[in-house]
Amino acid sequence: MRGRGLMGLVGATLALSACASLTPEERAAQTAFYCAPIEAALWTSPVDLRKAAETGDGQMQLALAIALDNGLWTAVDHVEAAAWRAKAVAQRGVRTTAVYAPGYKGRPGSVMPISTPIFAVSFEQQIAVDQCIAVLKLPKGEAPNLTLEPALCGGPVAFLRLRSAWRSASLAPPLQPSDK
């Protein structure tokens, strides 16, 4: 029992050190991936977002929540946005992987199943999306210090592209049914 606890501690330490050792470019790419629902909210009509969200796609549910919460191409509806975000976050599953553990001191090895939780929208993604939206909402004269946070919204180039689209979408009147 004690050996398994030590192996778990070593595994957790290795996993955390792998996360901490991402280069700035890798961190920006990961953040850009996490912020994909923001892009979907900006460049997909509310009708298409709703159709995709209703199929159970967690990323599109989050995108619809972003659009509704911030009035992107649609009227602001915080209650419906919260419901869609809750649906996206609630989707979970489990992936089971078999791992071979070699024997020790002449004992035979064994295969152990390891279950890993899968989330349609992870906690890390929620944080990345919320941080990106917070800086996208800054007034026109204000901008984040991208030298301190180079991965914010997927990097400086992605941030500028998203900020321009965010301003257009948030200032536009809600699309009428014939416009959608």
HELIX and SHEET records of a PDB file:
HELIX    1   1 ARG A    2  ALA A   20  1                                  19    
HELIX    2   2 PRO A   24  TYR A   34  1                                  11    
HELIX    3   3 ALA A   36  TRP A   43  1                                   8    
HELIX    4   4 PRO A   46  GLU A   54  1                                   9    
HELIX    5   5 GLY A   58  ASN A   70  1                                  13    
HELIX    6   6 HIS A   78  ALA A   90  1                                  13    
HELIX    7   7 PHE A  123  LEU A  136  1                                  14    
HELIX    8   8 LEU A  152  GLY A  154  5                                   3    
HELIX    9   9 PRO A  156  LEU A  171  1                                  16    
SHEET    1   A 2 ARG A  92  ALA A 101  0                                        
SHEET    2   A 2 SER A 110  PHE A 119 -1                                        
END                                                                             
